[in-house]
Amino acid sequence: MSTANPSNDPDKMRQDIQHTRAELGETVAALAAKSDVKTRLRGKAGTAAGGLRQRLTTASQSAKTSATQMFRTATQKTTQRAAATKQKTRQAAATARSSAAPATQTTGKAKSAALTSARAVTAKVSTAVRAKPVPVLTAAGAAAALTVVAYRRRRTR
């Protein structure tokens, strides 16, 4: 605030009074803002909520990215295992066919030997599938999914 002027100029005094009133008004407004706890807390809550939304959005995007990468990795591994299982199955079938072909031409003991050989191959494949069922189940799941996709595509045409 201004100090009193020894001069008695009325215009100067009015200006001093108006200046003092303006300063006093600013001071009162600042005190009112400090004492309005409710409004200050709302402002802080709004700021905190904005920060929380930002972190939540970032975490959501990160989770989506991770899920997409994990899905791609799982799909690639499944495809690789299905291909390996398919190859082993083809080899076992070829072995069974080659064992069964001479059996059709022979009689008696030869048929029995070929049948035993085919059963041995079947047992070997069965044991391999029981030991590691995931690749076979994966291949079966992939085949079922492809069948469903093909069926749906035919229906839409």
VEXTI-831679 format. One record per residue (C-alpha): residue number from 1; x, y, z. Coordinates in steps of 0.05 Angstrom, whole numbers, plus 32768, in hexadecimal, padded with zeros to 4 digits. Layout:
N
{k = NUM	c1 = X	c2 = Y	c3 = Z}
...
% end
This chain:
157
{k = 1	c1 = 8000	c2 = 8000	c3 = 8000}
{k = 2	c1 = 8015	c2 = 8047	c3 = 7FF5}
{k = 3	c1 = 802A	c2 = 8075	c3 = 802B}
{k = 4	c1 = 8004	c2 = 80B6	c3 = 8036}
{k = 5	c1 = 801C	c2 = 80F0	c3 = 800C}
{k = 6	c1 = 8027	c2 = 8132	c3 = 802E}
{k = 7	c1 = 800B	c2 = 8156	c3 = 7FF1}
{k = 8	c1 = 7FC1	c2 = 8166	c3 = 7FF1}
{k = 9	c1 = 7FB7	c2 = 815C	c3 = 7FA6}
{k = 10	c1 = 7F71	c2 = 813C	c3 = 7FA0}
{k = 11	c1 = 7F7F	c2 = 8119	c3 = 7F5D}
{k = 12	c1 = 7FBE	c2 = 80FB	c3 = 7F78}
{k = 13	c1 = 7F99	c2 = 80E3	c3 = 7FB6}
{k = 14	c1 = 7F62	c2 = 80C3	c3 = 7F8C}
{k = 15	c1 = 7F95	c2 = 809E	c3 = 7F62}
{k = 16	c1 = 7FB7	c2 = 8085	c3 = 7FA2}
{k = 17	c1 = 7F74	c2 = 806E	c3 = 7FBE}
{k = 18	c1 = 7F62	c2 = 804A	c3 = 7F7D}
{k = 19	c1 = 7FA7	c2 = 8029	c3 = 7F7B}
{k = 20	c1 = 7FA1	c2 = 8014	c3 = 7FC3}
{k = 21	c1 = 7F5B	c2 = 7FF7	c3 = 7FB6}
{k = 22	c1 = 7F75	c2 = 7FD0	c3 = 7F7A}
{k = 23	c1 = 7FAE	c2 = 7FB3	c3 = 7FA4}
{k = 24	c1 = 7F7E	c2 = 7FA3	c3 = 7FDC}
{k = 25	c1 = 7F4E	c2 = 7F81	c3 = 7FAA}
{k = 26	c1 = 7F87	c2 = 7F56	c3 = 7F90}
{k = 27	c1 = 7F9C	c2 = 7F43	c3 = 7FD6}
{k = 28	c1 = 7F55	c2 = 7F30	c3 = 7FE9}
{k = 29	c1 = 7F4E	c2 = 7F06	c3 = 7FAA}
{k = 30	c1 = 7F8F	c2 = 7EE2	c3 = 7FB9}
{k = 31	c1 = 7F79	c2 = 7ED4	c3 = 8001}
{k = 32	c1 = 7F35	c2 = 7EBB	c3 = 7FE9}
{k = 33	c1 = 7F56	c2 = 7E8C	c3 = 7FB7}
{k = 34	c1 = 7F84	c2 = 7E71	c3 = 7FEE}
{k = 35	c1 = 7F4A	c2 = 7E67	c3 = 801E}
{k = 36	c1 = 7F1E	c2 = 7E44	c3 = 7FE9}
{k = 37	c1 = 7F37	c2 = 7DFE	c3 = 7FF9}
{k = 38	c1 = 7EFF	c2 = 7DDC	c3 = 7FD2}
{k = 39	c1 = 7F13	c2 = 7DFC	c3 = 7F90}
{k = 40	c1 = 7F5D	c2 = 7DEF	c3 = 7F9C}
{k = 41	c1 = 7F4F	c2 = 7DA6	c3 = 7FAA}
{k = 42	c1 = 7F25	c2 = 7DA0	c3 = 7F6B}
{k = 43	c1 = 7F5E	c2 = 7DBC	c3 = 7F42}
{k = 44	c1 = 7F8F	c2 = 7D8B	c3 = 7F61}
{k = 45	c1 = 7F5F	c2 = 7D52	c3 = 7F57}
{k = 46	c1 = 7F56	c2 = 7D65	c3 = 7F0E}
{k = 47	c1 = 7FA1	c2 = 7D66	c3 = 7F03}
{k = 48	c1 = 7FA9	c2 = 7D23	c3 = 7F26}
{k = 49	c1 = 7F71	c2 = 7D04	c3 = 7EFD}
{k = 50	c1 = 7F90	c2 = 7D1D	c3 = 7EBD}
{k = 51	c1 = 7FD3	c2 = 7CFE	c3 = 7ED0}
{k = 52	c1 = 7FB1	c2 = 7CBD	c3 = 7EE3}
{k = 53	c1 = 7F8B	c2 = 7CBB	c3 = 7EA1}
{k = 54	c1 = 7FCD	c2 = 7CC5	c3 = 7E7C}
{k = 55	c1 = 7FEF	c2 = 7C8D	c3 = 7EA2}
{k = 56	c1 = 7FB3	c2 = 7C5F	c3 = 7E97}
{k = 57	c1 = 7FB3	c2 = 7C6D	c3 = 7E4C}
{k = 58	c1 = 7FFE	c2 = 7C5E	c3 = 7E49}
{k = 59	c1 = 7FF6	c2 = 7C1E	c3 = 7E70}
{k = 60	c1 = 7FBC	c2 = 7C08	c3 = 7E44}
{k = 61	c1 = 7FE4	c2 = 7C14	c3 = 7E04}
{k = 62	c1 = 801F	c2 = 7BEF	c3 = 7E22}
{k = 63	c1 = 7FF3	c2 = 7BB4	c3 = 7E34}
{k = 64	c1 = 7FD4	c2 = 7BB2	c3 = 7DEE}
{k = 65	c1 = 8019	c2 = 7BB2	c3 = 7DCE}
{k = 66	c1 = 8032	c2 = 7B7A	c3 = 7DFC}
{k = 67	c1 = 7FF4	c2 = 7B51	c3 = 7DEE}
{k = 68	c1 = 7FFC	c2 = 7B59	c3 = 7DA3}
{k = 69	c1 = 8045	c2 = 7B44	c3 = 7DA6}
{k = 70	c1 = 8035	c2 = 7B08	c3 = 7DD1}
{k = 71	c1 = 7FFD	c2 = 7AF3	c3 = 7DA1}
{k = 72	c1 = 802C	c2 = 7AF8	c3 = 7D66}
{k = 73	c1 = 8062	c2 = 7AD0	c3 = 7D8A}
{k = 74	c1 = 8030	c2 = 7A9A	c3 = 7D9E}
{k = 75	c1 = 8014	c2 = 7A97	c3 = 7D57}
{k = 76	c1 = 805A	c2 = 7A8F	c3 = 7D3A}
{k = 77	c1 = 806D	c2 = 7A59	c3 = 7D6C}
{k = 78	c1 = 802B	c2 = 7A35	c3 = 7D60}
{k = 79	c1 = 8035	c2 = 7A36	c3 = 7D15}
{k = 80	c1 = 807C	c2 = 7A1C	c3 = 7D1B}
{k = 81	c1 = 8067	c2 = 79E4	c3 = 7D4A}
{k = 82	c1 = 802C	c2 = 79D2	c3 = 7D1E}
{k = 83	c1 = 805A	c2 = 79CE	c3 = 7CE2}
{k = 84	c1 = 808A	c2 = 79A1	c3 = 7D07}
{k = 85	c1 = 8052	c2 = 7974	c3 = 7D1F}
{k = 86	c1 = 8035	c2 = 7971	c3 = 7CDA}
{k = 87	c1 = 8079	c2 = 795D	c3 = 7CBE}
{k = 88	c1 = 8080	c2 = 7925	c3 = 7CF2}
{k = 89	c1 = 803A	c2 = 790D	c3 = 7CE4}
{k = 90	c1 = 8049	c2 = 790A	c3 = 7C99}
{k = 91	c1 = 8089	c2 = 78E3	c3 = 7CA7}
{k = 92	c1 = 8064	c2 = 78B2	c3 = 7CD3}
{k = 93	c1 = 802E	c2 = 78A9	c3 = 7C9F}
{k = 94	c1 = 8061	c2 = 789E	c3 = 7C69}
{k = 95	c1 = 8084	c2 = 786B	c3 = 7C94}
{k = 96	c1 = 8042	c2 = 7849	c3 = 7CA2}
{k = 97	c1 = 8030	c2 = 7848	c3 = 7C58}
{k = 98	c1 = 8074	c2 = 782C	c3 = 7C45}
{k = 99	c1 = 806C	c2 = 77F8	c3 = 7C7B}
{k = 100	c1 = 8026	c2 = 77E8	c3 = 7C65}
{k = 101	c1 = 8035	c2 = 77E4	c3 = 7C1A}
{k = 102	c1 = 805D	c2 = 77A4	c3 = 7C1D}
{k = 103	c1 = 802A	c2 = 7787	c3 = 7C4D}
{k = 104	c1 = 7FF4	c2 = 7789	c3 = 7C17}
{k = 105	c1 = 801F	c2 = 7760	c3 = 7BE8}
{k = 106	c1 = 8033	c2 = 772C	c3 = 7C1A}
{k = 107	c1 = 800C	c2 = 76F9	c3 = 7C41}
{k = 108	c1 = 800C	c2 = 76D9	c3 = 7C85}
{k = 109	c1 = 8049	c2 = 76EC	c3 = 7CAF}
{k = 110	c1 = 805B	c2 = 7727	c3 = 7C82}
{k = 111	c1 = 8016	c2 = 7747	c3 = 7C8D}
{k = 112	c1 = 801E	c2 = 773D	c3 = 7CD7}
{k = 113	c1 = 8064	c2 = 775D	c3 = 7CD6}
{k = 114	c1 = 804B	c2 = 7799	c3 = 7CAE}
{k = 115	c1 = 8010	c2 = 77A1	c3 = 7CDD}
{k = 116	c1 = 803E	c2 = 779E	c3 = 7D19}
{k = 117	c1 = 806B	c2 = 77D2	c3 = 7CF9}
{k = 118	c1 = 8030	c2 = 7800	c3 = 7CEC}
{k = 119	c1 = 8019	c2 = 77F7	c3 = 7D33}
{k = 120	c1 = 805F	c2 = 7807	c3 = 7D4C}
{k = 121	c1 = 8060	c2 = 7847	c3 = 7D24}
{k = 122	c1 = 801B	c2 = 7859	c3 = 7D3D}
{k = 123	c1 = 8030	c2 = 784C	c3 = 7D84}
{k = 124	c1 = 806F	c2 = 7876	c3 = 7D79}
{k = 125	c1 = 8046	c2 = 78B1	c3 = 7D5F}
{k = 126	c1 = 8014	c2 = 78A8	c3 = 7D97}
{k = 127	c1 = 804B	c2 = 78A9	c3 = 7DCB}
{k = 128	c1 = 806A	c2 = 78E7	c3 = 7DAC}
{k = 129	c1 = 8026	c2 = 790A	c3 = 7DAD}
{k = 130	c1 = 801A	c2 = 78F7	c3 = 7DF6}
{k = 131	c1 = 805F	c2 = 7910	c3 = 7E09}
{k = 132	c1 = 8055	c2 = 7954	c3 = 7DE7}
{k = 133	c1 = 800A	c2 = 795F	c3 = 7DDB}
{k = 134	c1 = 8010	c2 = 79AB	c3 = 7DD2}
{k = 135	c1 = 8029	c2 = 79AB	c3 = 7D8A}
{k = 136	c1 = 7FF2	c2 = 797A	c3 = 7D75}
{k = 137	c1 = 7FBC	c2 = 79A0	c3 = 7D9A}
{k = 138	c1 = 7FD7	c2 = 79E1	c3 = 7D7C}
{k = 139	c1 = 7FD4	c2 = 79C3	c3 = 7D36}
{k = 140	c1 = 7F8E	c2 = 79AA	c3 = 7D42}
{k = 141	c1 = 7F78	c2 = 79EE	c3 = 7D5D}
{k = 142	c1 = 7F97	c2 = 7A11	c3 = 7D21}
{k = 143	c1 = 7F75	c2 = 79E0	c3 = 7CF1}
{k = 144	c1 = 7F32	c2 = 79EC	c3 = 7D14}
{k = 145	c1 = 7F3B	c2 = 7A37	c3 = 7D11}
{k = 146	c1 = 7F4D	c2 = 7A34	c3 = 7CC7}
{k = 147	c1 = 7F10	c2 = 7A08	c3 = 7CBA}
{k = 148	c1 = 7EE2	c2 = 7A3A	c3 = 7CDD}
{k = 149	c1 = 7F01	c2 = 7A74	c3 = 7CB6}
{k = 150	c1 = 7EF9	c2 = 7A4F	c3 = 7C74}
{k = 151	c1 = 7EB1	c2 = 7A3D	c3 = 7C85}
{k = 152	c1 = 7E9F	c2 = 7A85	c3 = 7C97}
{k = 153	c1 = 7EBF	c2 = 7AA0	c3 = 7C57}
{k = 154	c1 = 7E97	c2 = 7A6F	c3 = 7C2D}
{k = 155	c1 = 7E57	c2 = 7A84	c3 = 7C50}
{k = 156	c1 = 7E63	c2 = 7ACE	c3 = 7C41}
{k = 157	c1 = 7E6D	c2 = 7AC3	c3 = 7BF7}
% end
